[in-house]
Amino acid sequence: MTEKIGTAAGAIWTALNENGAMNTKDLKKASKVKTDKELFLAMGWLLREDKLVVIEEGKEITVNLK
């Protein structure tokens, strides 16, 4: 599972680097991460490494690279 989440984290970082800030729905599509669970675990990985900025606006979550 760790390898799968690490791969997803790399895909998320690449998608954000290429496209800029995105909401989680668009980020999931752009990074081709299959499940919400994988998306949020990978985002947690990147947050722990201090590589993401997460902004919550109502029910929407926007993610960008630091």
N, C-alpha and C positions, 0 to 999 in steps of 0.2 A: 504493500500500500504506500509506503514512503516514496518509492521510486515513481509510482503513478502520480502522486501529489506533487512531487518535485518537477516532473515533466509538465504537469498542468500549470504550475507556478511559472515555469519558463515560457509557456505559451501565453499566459496572461501578461507577463512582462513585455513580451514581444508585441502583442496586440496593442497594449497601451502606448508603447514606444512609437509604433507606426501610426496610430489613430488619435492619440490624445485621450482626454477624459471621456469616460463612457459610463452609462448606467449598467447595472449587473446583467440585465437581460441582453443588451448589446455586447457586453464583454464576453458573456458565455458563448454567443454566436461567433464573435470575431476570433476567440481563442480556440474554438472547437472543443471546449470542455463538455463532456457528455452529461453530467448530472450537477444539480445544485450543490450537492454534498461535496463533490470534487472542487467545484468553483470556490466555495467558501473555505474549505480546508486549505486550498492553494493560496487564497487571499490572506488567510491567517499566517501562512508561512512567510509571505512577502511582507505582511505587517510586522511580524516578529523581527524580520531583517531590516525594518525601518525603510522600506522601499516604496510604500504606498501612502497616499492620502485618501481617506474615506470621508465623504460628506453626506450626511443624511438630511434630506429635504422632504419633510412629510413622510410618505411611504417609499420614496425613491432614494436609492443609494447610488451616489456617483463616486467612481474610483479613478484616480490618476496617479502617475508616478511622482515621486518627490523630486 
